[in-house]
Amino acid sequence: MKVPLLDIKQQNDALRPQIEAALGKVLDTNGFILGEEVAALEKELAAYCGTKYAIACASGTDALLLALMAFDVGFDDEVITTPYSFFATVSSITRLGAVPIFVDVDPRTYNLNVEQIEEKITDKTKAIQPVHLYGQCAEMEKLREISRKYNVPLVEDAAQAIGAEENGKRAGALSEIGCFSFYPSKNLGGMGDGGFMTTDDEKLAEKLFALRVHGSKERYYHKWVGLNSRLDGFQGAILRVKLPHLDAWSDKRKQNADYYRTLFAAAKLNEQIAVPIERENVRHIYNQFVVRVSSGQRDNLRQFLTENDIGTDVYYPVSLHLQECFKYLNYRDGDFPESERASRETLALPIYPELQKEQQEFVVAKIAEFFG
Ligand SMILES: Cc1ncc(COP(=O)(O)O)c(C=O)c1O
C-alpha cells in the first residue's frame, strides 16, 4: 500500500469541472490581475474569518512582509517571534532591517511559550508575531493581554491555520493583522502561490490594499513604497470554488487525527510516539499531524517509512536562529532548547482529508513494526 504525505490531485480532480468553468470565466473577462474574482474572494474570506476586511496578495510570505510594513517596522526595530517555524516568519522581519527577538516554544504545542515573552519586550519592540503552527492557534488570549499591556500590536502568522479557532474566534480575527498562505499544501490551497491578510481596522486595511500595489491608492500616485503583490484572477477563481469545501476538509483532517490517536493508543506506542495535543477551547485544523519521536530514532523511523511507501516530512529540521543567513544575529546551539529538540524529534505523518482508514492503520502498523 502507498500512503503519500499529501494527495492534492484527488481533491482537485473531484472539483475539476467547476474549476475549469471558473477559469473560463476569467478568460472571458480578462480579469487576470486581482479583478472581480479576487474582490469577491476577499469578501468571502473576510466572512469566513470573521473580520471586516480581507486583502489578497501574492503569497503568505508577502502577507507577513506587508503586515509588518503596515506597522512601519524598519531598521533596528525589534519583532518578537518563534525560532521554530517556516523561514518566512523571520525573513519578513529581517527583510525590513528589523531584528527578530526569539522566544522558545512550548514543547507540548510547538507554539510560542507565552511565559517568556514579557522579559523580551523593550522600547524597540514594534510587534509580536506568533505562529499558529500546524493549524493550532498560539495562546492568543494571553498574547492579547501582553499586547494591550505594552501597547505592541500582534501579527498572526496564520499561514497554516485558516479556520482554526480559539474560544470560538477564528485565526485572523485574534490580532491586528492575520496573515495566510494559499500554498498548495495548505488546507485551502491554490494552484500556485497566493496569500491574504485580515484586519478589522479600516485604516490598516486601506494601507494594506495600497501596499500590495506599490503603495498607491490611485494609479501612479504613491503614498508609500509598497510591493507588487497581487493575487491572480485565476487563483481567485480557483479558490472561490474550493472555499465552500474548506470546513468539511478540515473536519475530515480532525477525524483522521482522532483516528490516529485511537490507533496509537491501541498499539501502546505512547513511550515511543507523542501524538499532538489540542489545547482546550480551540479548533485545530491539522494542516499537519506532527508526532514527537523522542528516542533518537526519528531519522531511522522516517527512513523505514519511506522504504514502505509512506510519505513523511520534517517541519523543520533547523531552528531558525541557527540558519546560516542569520549567523550575524550571534545565536548559538542551546539558546532555544525546545525549538532545537523539536527540530530533532518531530515527524509529520499523512493527514490529508482523502486519507483512508486502512492507510492510517498501515502507517501505525508500520511504526509499531519499526519499534517492535
Ligand atoms: C508558518 C508559515 N509562515 C509563512 C509561510 C509562507 O507562505 P507562502 O509559502 O505562501 O509564501 C508558510 C507557508 O509555506 C508557513 O507555513
The ligand as an SDF file (V2000), in Angstrom:
LIG
                    3D

 16 16  0  0  0  0  0  0  0  0999 V2000
    4.1740   29.2650    9.1090 C   0  0  0  0  0  0  0  0  0  0  0  0
    4.3110   29.7620    7.7120 C   0  0  0  0  0  0  0  0  0  0  0  0
    4.5670   31.0660    7.5160 N   0  0  0  0  0  0  0  0  0  0  0  0
    4.6710   31.5780    6.2760 C   0  0  0  0  0  0  0  0  0  0  0  0
    4.5290   30.8000    5.1580 C   0  0  0  0  0  0  0  0  0  0  0  0
    4.7560   31.4080    3.8180 C   0  0  0  0  0  0  0  0  0  0  0  0
    3.7140   31.2310    2.9210 O   0  0  0  0  0  0  0  0  0  0  0  0
    3.9840   31.1630    1.3500 P   0  0  0  0  0  0  0  0  0  0  0  0
    4.6430   29.8700    1.0450 O   0  0  0  0  0  0  0  0  0  0  0  0
    2.6220   31.2940    0.7560 O   0  0  0  0  0  0  0  0  0  0  0  0
    4.8380   32.3340    0.9990 O   0  0  0  0  0  0  0  0  0  0  0  0
    4.2320   29.4390    5.3070 C   0  0  0  0  0  0  0  0  0  0  0  0
    3.9700   28.5420    4.1650 C   0  0  0  0  0  0  0  0  0  0  0  0
    4.7220   27.9760    3.4770 O   0  0  0  0  0  0  0  0  0  0  0  0
    4.1450   28.9110    6.6100 C   0  0  0  0  0  0  0  0  0  0  0  0
    3.8910   27.5970    6.8040 O   0  0  0  0  0  0  0  0  0  0  0  0
  1  2  1  0
  2  3  1  0
  2 15  2  0
  3  4  2  0
  4  5  1  0
  5  6  1  0
  5 12  2  0
  6  7  1  0
  7  8  1  0
  8  9  2  0
  8 10  1  0
  8 11  1  0
 12 13  1  0
 12 15  1  0
 13 14  2  0
 15 16  1  0
M  END
$$$$
